[in-house]
Amino acid sequence: MAGDNSKKIVFSGIQPTGTIHIGNYLGAIKNWAELQNNPDYDCIFFVVDLHAMTVPYDALHFQTTIHNAVLDNLAAGLDPKKCTIFIQSQIKEHSELTWILNTITPLGELQRMTQFKEKAEEQKNEINAGLLTYPVLQAADILLYKTDFVPVGKDQEQHVEFTRTLARKFNSKFGEIFKEPAALIPRVGAKIMSLTDPSKKMSKSHGAESYIALFDSDEAIRRKIKIAVTDSEKETRYDPKNKPAISNLITIYHLFADQPIKEIEKRYAGKGYADLKKDLAEVIIDYLKPLRQKREKLEKNPDYVKNVLEQGRQKAQKIAAATMLEVKKKTGLI
């Protein structure tokens, strides 16, 4: 658990954005559930509600969205007996450290961040300062817990490198406090693509048919896989460059069935894509069924979830307060 200095700290965030899809699960949550079982790691996961405020959101239902994110992740495999789970905004030190790191962050570094460019293009009328300084808050999140490893998708690798840069800059300017964390990126599945456009990462912003939600009905899963785009030639072959659509489906099959890609290629050699799609839908349904059942049980036990978050808050608060005391001393604030 958090606070054992003999273990390496693994730290990552959960987006409270409503529906979690299989891209989120395969690219992050599944990996987190495996990492928490490693006796050499001390895993800390948190709901990034402050980050979620950088894009348009419904304040009236925000608490429900945050609660649902916790339910989804607990159902998907996070075990509070093996990891620490808390809500970002409940630990004031995240905001405190962000301001201090802001004062040593060059504006040009933030303007060059790929995610800022993409988000600014998506929401041209909603480009707020938080969208620009998002990476500084993310760096503060990570550094606050003296993190060793950050399990992320490929698209977040730039942010981890930015965090490493800020850690070096702070340590050089004020004195050694922070570790330089390393990104942990899954070799396969780090980036699951859209079912309707395999050139884009799976995202809810691309329409309901472009993704499979973790708790979609069986009928919805079958329909979405059936209408998923494929490549013009009919050969079932894993070739992301030349056959991105079918390669994406094979990747999903490989990760949910835990079967080698070569074995999947062999099984469907000489067959049409329809056979692969039909079987893939059932593989996903069978895998997700126990997750759905677990979530239904959690919904009926709100006190349990509340207790998990309070225990997580207490553990996170202890670590964050200790780090901020060091930071304030080094920066001359106390």
C-alpha positions as CSV (number, residue, x, y, z in Angstrom):
1,M,0.0,0.0,0.0
2,A,1.0,3.7,-0.4
3,G,3.8,4.8,1.8
4,D,6.0,1.6,1.7
5,N,9.4,3.1,0.7
6,S,10.7,-0.4,-0.4
7,K,8.3,-0.4,-3.3
8,K,8.3,1.5,-6.6
9,I,5.4,3.9,-6.9
10,V,3.1,3.4,-9.9
11,F,0.7,6.3,-10.4
12,S,-2.0,7.1,-13.0
13,G,-5.3,9.0,-13.4
14,I,-8.9,8.1,-14.2
15,Q,-10.9,10.4,-16.4
16,P,-14.5,11.1,-15.1
17,T,-15.9,11.5,-18.6
18,G,-19.0,9.3,-18.4
19,T,-18.8,6.1,-20.3
20,I,-15.6,4.1,-20.2
21,H,-14.9,2.2,-23.5
22,I,-12.8,-0.8,-24.4
23,G,-10.0,1.5,-25.6
24,N,-9.7,3.0,-22.1
25,Y,-9.8,-0.5,-20.6
26,L,-7.3,-2.2,-22.9
27,G,-5.0,0.8,-23.0
28,A,-5.0,1.5,-19.3
29,I,-7.3,-0.1,-16.7
30,K,-6.5,-3.7,-17.6
31,N,-2.8,-2.9,-17.2
32,W,-3.4,-1.2,-13.9
33,A,-5.3,-4.2,-12.6
34,E,-2.2,-6.3,-13.5
35,L,0.3,-3.9,-12.0
36,Q,-1.5,-3.8,-8.6
37,N,-0.8,-7.5,-8.3
38,N,3.0,-7.0,-8.6
39,P,4.5,-7.2,-5.1
40,D,7.3,-4.7,-6.1
41,Y,4.8,-1.9,-6.9
42,D,2.8,0.4,-4.7
43,C,-0.1,1.5,-7.0
44,I,-2.0,4.8,-6.7
45,F,-4.9,5.7,-8.9
46,F,-7.0,8.8,-8.8
47,V,-10.1,10.4,-10.4
48,V,-8.8,13.5,-12.3
49,D,-11.9,15.8,-11.7
50,L,-9.8,19.0,-11.9
51,H,-8.5,17.9,-15.3
52,A,-12.0,17.3,-16.5
53,M,-12.9,20.9,-15.9
54,T,-10.7,22.0,-18.8
55,V,-13.4,20.9,-21.3
56,P,-17.2,21.6,-21.3
57,Y,-18.9,19.6,-18.6
58,D,-22.2,19.4,-16.7
59,A,-21.6,20.8,-13.2
60,L,-25.0,19.7,-11.9
61,H,-24.2,16.0,-12.6
62,F,-20.5,16.2,-12.1
63,Q,-20.5,14.3,-8.8
64,T,-22.5,11.5,-10.4
65,T,-20.0,11.3,-13.2
66,I,-17.1,11.1,-10.8
67,H,-18.9,8.4,-8.7
68,N,-19.6,6.4,-11.9
69,A,-15.9,6.6,-12.9
70,V,-15.0,5.0,-9.5
71,L,-17.7,2.3,-9.9
72,D,-16.5,1.6,-13.5
73,N,-12.9,1.2,-12.4
74,L,-13.6,-0.9,-9.4
75,A,-15.8,-3.2,-11.5
76,A,-13.0,-3.3,-14.1
77,G,-10.5,-4.7,-11.7
78,L,-9.0,-2.1,-9.4
79,D,-8.8,-3.6,-5.9
80,P,-8.7,-1.1,-2.9
81,K,-6.9,-3.8,-0.9
82,K,-4.1,-3.7,-3.4
83,C,-4.0,0.0,-4.5
84,T,-4.9,3.5,-3.3
85,I,-7.9,5.2,-5.0
86,F,-8.9,8.8,-4.4
87,I,-10.4,11.9,-6.0
88,Q,-7.9,14.6,-7.1
89,S,-9.8,17.8,-5.9
90,Q,-9.9,16.4,-2.4
91,I,-6.2,16.8,-2.0
92,K,-5.4,20.6,-2.1
93,E,-1.7,19.9,-2.6
94,H,-2.3,19.1,-6.3
95,S,-3.3,22.7,-6.9
96,E,-0.6,24.1,-4.7
97,L,2.2,22.3,-6.4
98,T,0.8,23.2,-9.8
99,W,1.1,26.9,-9.1
100,I,4.7,26.5,-8.0
101,L,5.6,24.4,-11.1
102,N,3.8,27.0,-13.3
103,T,6.4,29.6,-12.2
104,I,9.2,27.5,-13.7
105,T,7.4,26.4,-16.9
106,P,8.2,28.1,-20.1
107,L,5.1,29.2,-22.0
108,G,6.5,27.9,-25.3
109,E,6.8,24.4,-23.9
110,L,3.0,24.3,-23.2
111,Q,2.1,25.8,-26.6
112,R,4.0,22.9,-28.3
113,M,2.1,20.2,-26.5
114,T,0.3,18.0,-29.0
115,Q,-2.8,17.5,-26.8
116,F,-3.2,21.3,-26.4
117,K,-3.1,21.7,-30.2
118,E,-5.7,19.0,-30.7
119,K,-8.1,20.1,-28.0
120,A,-7.8,23.8,-29.1
121,E,-8.8,22.7,-32.6
122,E,-11.7,20.6,-31.3
123,Q,-13.1,23.4,-29.0
124,K,-12.1,26.6,-30.7
125,N,-14.7,28.6,-28.7
126,E,-13.6,27.1,-25.4
127,I,-9.8,27.5,-25.3
128,N,-9.3,28.3,-21.6
129,A,-6.0,28.8,-19.7
130,G,-6.6,25.4,-18.0
131,L,-6.4,23.7,-21.3
132,L,-2.9,25.2,-21.9
133,T,-1.6,24.5,-18.4
134,Y,-3.1,21.0,-18.1
135,P,0.3,19.4,-18.4
136,V,1.6,21.3,-15.4
137,L,-1.2,20.0,-13.3
138,Q,-0.5,16.5,-14.6
139,A,3.1,16.9,-13.7
140,A,2.2,18.1,-10.2
141,D,-0.1,15.0,-9.8
142,I,2.8,12.7,-10.7
143,L,5.6,14.4,-8.8
144,L,3.6,14.9,-5.6
145,Y,3.7,11.1,-4.9
146,K,7.4,10.7,-5.8
147,T,6.3,8.5,-8.7
148,D,8.6,5.9,-10.4
149,F,6.3,4.7,-13.2
150,V,3.3,6.2,-15.0
151,P,1.3,3.6,-17.0
152,V,-0.1,5.6,-19.9
153,G,-1.2,5.2,-23.5
154,K,1.2,6.2,-26.3
155,D,-0.6,9.6,-26.7
156,Q,0.4,10.5,-23.1
157,E,4.1,9.8,-23.5
158,Q,4.9,13.4,-24.3
159,H,3.3,14.5,-21.0
160,V,5.4,12.1,-19.0
161,E,8.5,13.5,-20.7
162,F,7.4,17.0,-19.9
163,T,7.0,15.9,-16.2
164,R,10.6,14.6,-16.2
165,T,11.8,17.9,-17.6
166,L,10.0,19.9,-14.9
167,A,11.4,17.5,-12.2
168,R,14.9,18.1,-13.4
169,K,14.4,21.9,-13.6
170,F,12.9,22.1,-10.1
171,N,15.7,19.9,-8.6
172,S,18.4,22.0,-10.3
173,K,16.9,25.3,-9.2
174,F,15.8,24.6,-5.7
175,G,17.4,21.3,-4.6
176,E,16.7,17.6,-5.0
177,I,13.2,16.4,-4.2
178,F,11.5,14.9,-7.2
179,K,12.1,11.6,-9.0
180,E,12.1,11.6,-12.8
181,P,9.2,9.1,-13.6
182,A,9.2,6.7,-16.5
183,A,6.3,6.0,-18.8
184,L,5.0,2.4,-18.8
185,I,3.4,1.8,-22.2
186,P,1.8,-1.5,-23.1
187,R,3.5,-3.1,-26.1
188,V,0.2,-4.1,-27.7
189,G,-3.1,-2.2,-27.1
190,A,-1.6,1.1,-26.1
191,K,-3.8,2.7,-28.7
192,I,-7.1,1.0,-29.7
193,M,-8.5,2.7,-32.8
194,S,-12.0,3.8,-33.7
195,L,-14.4,1.1,-35.2
196,T,-15.6,3.5,-37.8
197,D,-12.3,5.2,-38.7
198,P,-9.1,3.2,-37.9
199,S,-6.9,6.3,-38.5
200,K,-8.3,7.8,-35.3
201,K,-8.0,6.7,-31.7
202,M,-11.1,5.2,-30.2
203,S,-13.1,8.0,-28.6
204,K,-16.6,8.9,-27.6
205,S,-16.3,12.1,-29.6
206,H,-16.4,10.2,-32.9
207,G,-19.9,8.8,-32.4
208,A,-21.6,6.0,-30.6
209,E,-20.9,3.4,-33.3
210,S,-17.1,4.2,-33.1
211,Y,-16.5,2.6,-29.7
212,I,-17.7,-0.2,-27.5
213,A,-18.6,0.9,-24.0
214,L,-17.4,-1.3,-21.2
215,F,-21.0,-1.9,-20.1
216,D,-22.7,-2.0,-23.4
217,S,-25.5,-4.6,-23.8
218,D,-24.7,-7.8,-25.7
219,E,-26.9,-6.6,-28.6
220,A,-25.0,-3.3,-28.9
221,I,-21.6,-5.1,-28.9
222,R,-22.7,-7.5,-31.6
223,R,-24.1,-4.6,-33.7
224,K,-21.1,-2.4,-33.4
225,I,-18.6,-5.2,-34.3
226,K,-20.8,-6.3,-37.2
227,I,-20.8,-2.8,-38.8
228,A,-17.1,-2.0,-37.9
229,V,-15.2,-1.0,-41.0
230,T,-12.8,-3.4,-42.6
231,D,-10.2,-3.3,-45.4
232,S,-10.9,-3.9,-49.1
233,E,-9.0,-7.1,-49.4
234,K,-10.4,-10.1,-47.5
235,E,-7.2,-11.6,-46.0
236,T,-7.2,-11.7,-42.2
237,R,-3.7,-10.5,-41.6
238,Y,-2.2,-8.3,-38.9
239,D,-0.6,-5.4,-40.7
240,P,-1.3,-2.0,-39.0
241,K,0.3,0.0,-41.8
242,N,-1.5,-1.5,-44.8
243,K,-4.6,-3.1,-43.1
244,P,-5.4,-0.8,-40.1
245,A,-9.0,-1.7,-39.7
246,I,-8.7,-5.5,-39.5
247,S,-5.5,-5.2,-37.5
248,N,-7.4,-3.1,-34.9
249,L,-10.0,-5.9,-34.7
250,I,-7.3,-8.5,-34.4
251,T,-5.6,-6.5,-31.6
252,I,-8.9,-6.3,-29.7
253,Y,-9.4,-10.1,-30.2
254,H,-5.8,-10.8,-29.0
255,L,-6.2,-8.8,-25.8
256,F,-9.7,-10.0,-24.8
257,A,-9.1,-13.7,-25.7
258,D,-5.4,-13.7,-24.5
259,Q,-4.5,-15.5,-27.7
260,P,-1.4,-14.9,-29.9
261,I,-2.0,-12.8,-33.0
262,K,-0.4,-15.4,-35.2
263,E,-2.9,-18.0,-33.9
264,I,-5.8,-15.7,-34.7
265,E,-4.5,-15.1,-38.2
266,K,-4.2,-18.8,-38.7
267,R,-7.7,-19.6,-37.4
268,Y,-9.3,-17.2,-39.9
269,A,-7.1,-17.8,-42.9
270,G,-9.2,-18.2,-46.0
271,K,-12.3,-17.1,-44.2
272,G,-14.3,-13.8,-44.7
273,Y,-14.2,-11.0,-42.1
274,A,-17.7,-11.9,-41.0
275,D,-16.5,-15.0,-39.2
276,L,-13.9,-13.1,-37.3
277,K,-16.4,-10.4,-36.4
278,K,-19.0,-12.8,-35.2
279,D,-16.5,-14.6,-32.9
280,L,-14.9,-11.4,-31.7
281,A,-18.3,-10.1,-30.5
282,E,-18.8,-13.2,-28.4
283,V,-15.3,-13.0,-27.0
284,I,-15.9,-9.4,-25.9
285,I,-19.3,-10.3,-24.4
286,D,-18.0,-13.2,-22.4
287,Y,-15.0,-11.2,-21.1
288,L,-17.1,-8.2,-20.0
289,K,-20.0,-10.2,-18.4
290,P,-18.4,-10.6,-15.0
291,L,-17.4,-6.9,-15.0
292,R,-21.0,-5.9,-15.6
293,Q,-22.2,-8.2,-12.8
294,K,-19.6,-6.7,-10.4
295,R,-20.7,-3.1,-11.2
296,E,-24.3,-4.0,-10.5
297,K,-23.3,-5.2,-7.0
298,L,-21.3,-2.0,-6.4
299,E,-24.2,0.2,-7.3
300,K,-26.2,-1.5,-4.5
301,N,-23.4,-0.8,-1.9
302,P,-22.7,3.0,-2.0
303,D,-21.3,2.9,1.6
304,Y,-18.5,0.6,0.4
305,V,-17.5,2.9,-2.4
306,K,-17.6,5.9,0.0
307,N,-15.4,4.1,2.4
308,V,-12.9,3.1,-0.3
309,L,-12.5,6.8,-1.4
310,E,-12.2,8.1,2.2
311,Q,-9.4,5.5,3.0
312,G,-7.7,6.5,-0.3
313,R,-8.0,10.2,0.5
314,Q,-6.4,9.7,3.9
315,K,-3.4,7.8,2.4
316,A,-2.9,10.2,-0.4
317,Q,-3.2,13.2,1.9
318,K,-0.4,12.0,4.1
319,I,2.0,11.5,1.1
320,A,1.0,14.8,-0.6
321,A,1.3,16.9,2.6
322,A,4.8,15.5,3.3
323,T,6.0,16.3,-0.2
324,M,4.6,19.9,-0.1
325,L,6.3,20.5,3.2
326,E,9.6,19.7,1.4
327,V,8.7,21.8,-1.6
328,K,7.8,24.8,0.6
329,K,11.0,24.6,2.5
330,K,13.1,24.3,-0.7
331,T,11.3,27.3,-2.4
332,G,11.5,29.6,0.6
333,L,7.8,29.6,1.4
334,I,8.5,28.5,4.9
